[in-house]
Amino acid sequence: VKDLSPLRFVLIGCSKVARKHAVALGRITDARLVGVCDTNAERAESFGREYGVPHFTDKTRLFESVPCDAVIISTPSGDHAVRALDMVQHGKHIIVEKPMALRLEDADAVIRACDEAGVKLFVVKQNRYNRPIQAMRRALDEGRFGKLVLGSVRVFWCRPQEYFTEAPWRGTWALDGGVLTNQASHHIDMLEWFMGDVESVSAMCATRLLKIETEDVGVATLRFKNGALGVIEATTATRPKDLEGSITILGEKGTVQVGGFAMDKLVTWSFAEPRPEDSQLLQTHSENPKDFAWNHEEYLRGVIASIRTGQKALVDGLEGRKSLELINALYESAETGREVALRFRPKVCRLGMKNVGHG
Ligand SMILES: NC(=O)c1ccc[n+]([C@@H]2O[C@H](COP(=O)([O-])OP(=O)(O)OC[C@H]3O[C@@H](n4cnc5c(N)ncnc54)[C@H](O)[C@@H]3O)[C@@H](O)[C@H]2O)c1
């Protein structure tokens, strides 16, 4: 007999992004936010009040007080793996914000621990659900691009210094990484999702405007296993305001560009063999609905379907690991000045390491 009561979620880390989860859960009939926890008492309290759920500063008290089925981890990135390994012991399904960890060995430990405990692991990559992205993915799956030539992503975003000073974990090697790990991680994930496995990367990073340990601008060229090439351009030092977050896929039979602020607007849809359904698609899939947290909601619906039916999620632990491996490889290349082949084990990449500072 199916248990029809809604799945109960708790949030660990009453962060900026946690609001999206709270709002999204409020819109899903088969889900309920039942408690929140933040080590900062004020944040826990105001968040709990706002969403009308019990709040805690200590996760043991949380688990003693509110029964739940799944945990959403939205603490600083460098805390994700520690937190996930801790939560596994409570036997809950785990939804971890991107990136799932900073170091590859930590990601592997989390995947293994979840497998051994028999809990599901999901990594939040809500942009995969963007309407134009979904349309482009269908075109790819239907072979409409033909042989792939080039995939390119651009993240020209503005993050002022205050963004980093208001949360000191941001922009550090130990807890965040730079634009490649944080802001561009969605785009990097998307590039690999469309273009396939990466063979090798060459990257350069610099810190131009922001006073942070990590890079505020990074560029990379990629060679994919299928022979196509890729380009990444990313910066949080776009001034005076955000410009774009885009992905362009070019193949022998077509070109699609999804732009807007966060890969949420169809800019170009051009195929050598057009189809009658294209015109309708341009109306229905050219933009995301405007609601706050719309794609977090879509993402969580996918999580719930996977928990309910056992079907594979769009972004499970292994899928989340892919872009992390790629990001580690980008840093390895930037630091050594050499092309780095995947799969690989980092030797000098500083991401996730404590006390490595600037330079
Ligand atoms: N999917 C997305 O589009 C998206 C968007 C923004 C941020 N993120 C990710 O979400 C995470 C949070 O980012 P943010 O900028 O919203 O964070 P934030 O700085 O706004 O908040 C982090 C919160 O975690 C709390 N915290 C720290 N350690 C804790 C612990 N051990 N237990 C409980 N709470 C703890 C802090 O007190 C703070 O309230 C990051 O990993 C980031 O990469 C994802």
The ligand as an SDF file (V2000), in Angstrom:
LIG
                    3D

 44 48  0  0  0  0  0  0  0  0999 V2000
   21.1820   26.2370   -6.9790 N   0  0  0  0  0  0  0  0  0  0  0  0
   21.4830   27.5280   -7.0350 C   0  0  0  0  0  0  0  0  0  0  0  0
   21.1820   28.2090   -8.0090 O   0  0  0  0  0  0  0  0  0  0  0  0
   22.1850   28.1710   -5.8900 C   0  0  0  0  0  0  0  0  0  0  0  0
   22.0510   29.5650   -5.6990 C   0  0  0  0  0  0  0  0  0  0  0  0
   22.7190   30.1540   -4.6180 C   0  0  0  0  0  0  0  0  0  0  0  0
   23.4870   29.3580   -3.7710 C   0  0  0  0  0  0  0  0  0  0  0  0
   23.5910   28.0090   -4.0060 N   0  0  0  0  0  0  0  0  0  0  0  0
   24.4020   27.1610   -3.1100 C   0  0  0  0  0  0  0  0  0  0  0  0
   23.7570   27.1050   -1.8580 O   0  0  0  0  0  0  0  0  0  0  0  0
   24.7010   27.1030   -0.7940 C   0  0  0  0  0  0  0  0  0  0  0  0
   24.3710   28.2340    0.1690 C   0  0  0  0  0  0  0  0  0  0  0  0
   24.6570   29.4680   -0.4820 O   0  0  0  0  0  0  0  0  0  0  0  0
   24.0240   30.8570    0.0320 P   0  0  0  0  0  0  0  0  0  0  0  0
   24.7710   31.9310   -0.6490 O   0  0  0  0  0  0  0  0  0  0  0  0
   22.5570   30.7930   -0.1060 O   0  0  0  0  0  0  0  0  0  0  0  0
   24.4820   30.7940    1.5880 O   0  0  0  0  0  0  0  0  0  0  0  0
   24.3520   31.8940    2.7490 P   0  0  0  0  0  0  0  0  0  0  0  0
   25.6940   32.4410    3.0470 O   0  0  0  0  0  0  0  0  0  0  0  0
   23.2190   32.8280    2.4330 O   0  0  0  0  0  0  0  0  0  0  0  0
   23.8860   30.9930    3.9940 O   0  0  0  0  0  0  0  0  0  0  0  0
   24.5920   29.9150    4.5350 C   0  0  0  0  0  0  0  0  0  0  0  0
   23.8880   29.5550    5.8460 C   0  0  0  0  0  0  0  0  0  0  0  0
   24.3880   28.3070    6.3410 O   0  0  0  0  0  0  0  0  0  0  0  0
   24.4600   28.4180    7.7480 C   0  0  0  0  0  0  0  0  0  0  0  0
   25.3450   27.3510    8.2650 N   0  0  0  0  0  0  0  0  0  0  0  0
   26.6900   27.2560    8.1750 C   0  0  0  0  0  0  0  0  0  0  0  0
   27.1130   26.0890    8.7240 N   0  0  0  0  0  0  0  0  0  0  0  0
   26.0050   25.4400    9.1560 C   0  0  0  0  0  0  0  0  0  0  0  0
   25.7830   24.1870    9.8040 C   0  0  0  0  0  0  0  0  0  0  0  0
   26.7960   23.3730   10.1220 N   0  0  0  0  0  0  0  0  0  0  0  0
   24.5210   23.8250   10.1040 N   0  0  0  0  0  0  0  0  0  0  0  0
   23.4880   24.6450    9.7860 C   0  0  0  0  0  0  0  0  0  0  0  0
   23.6380   25.8360    9.1810 N   0  0  0  0  0  0  0  0  0  0  0  0
   24.8820   26.2370    8.8810 C   0  0  0  0  0  0  0  0  0  0  0  0
   24.9410   29.8330    7.9860 C   0  0  0  0  0  0  0  0  0  0  0  0
   24.7150   30.2820    9.3070 O   0  0  0  0  0  0  0  0  0  0  0  0
   24.1170   30.5920    6.9540 C   0  0  0  0  0  0  0  0  0  0  0  0
   22.8710   31.0010    7.4720 O   0  0  0  0  0  0  0  0  0  0  0  0
   26.0730   27.2180   -1.4660 C   0  0  0  0  0  0  0  0  0  0  0  0
   26.6530   25.9460   -1.5320 O   0  0  0  0  0  0  0  0  0  0  0  0
   25.7950   27.7370   -2.8550 C   0  0  0  0  0  0  0  0  0  0  0  0
   26.7140   27.2620   -3.8090 O   0  0  0  0  0  0  0  0  0  0  0  0
   22.9380   27.4160   -5.0250 C   0  0  0  0  0  0  0  0  0  0  0  0
  1  2  1  0
  2  3  2  0
  2  4  1  0
  4  5  1  0
  4 44  2  0
  5  6  2  0
  6  7  1  0
  7  8  2  0
  8  9  1  0
  8 44  1  0
  9 10  1  0
  9 42  1  0
 10 11  1  0
 11 12  1  0
 11 40  1  0
 12 13  1  0
 13 14  1  0
 14 15  2  0
 14 16  1  0
 14 17  1  0
 17 18  1  0
 18 19  2  0
 18 20  1  0
 18 21  1  0
 21 22  1  0
 22 23  1  0
 23 24  1  0
 23 38  1  0
 24 25  1  0
 25 26  1  0
 25 36  1  0
 26 27  1  0
 26 35  1  0
 27 28  2  0
 28 29  1  0
 29 30  1  0
 29 35  2  0
 30 31  1  0
 30 32  2  0
 32 33  1  0
 33 34  2  0
 34 35  1  0
 36 37  1  0
 36 38  1  0
 38 39  1  0
 40 41  1  0
 40 42  1  0
 42 43  1  0
M  CHG  2   8   1  16  -1
M  END
$$$$
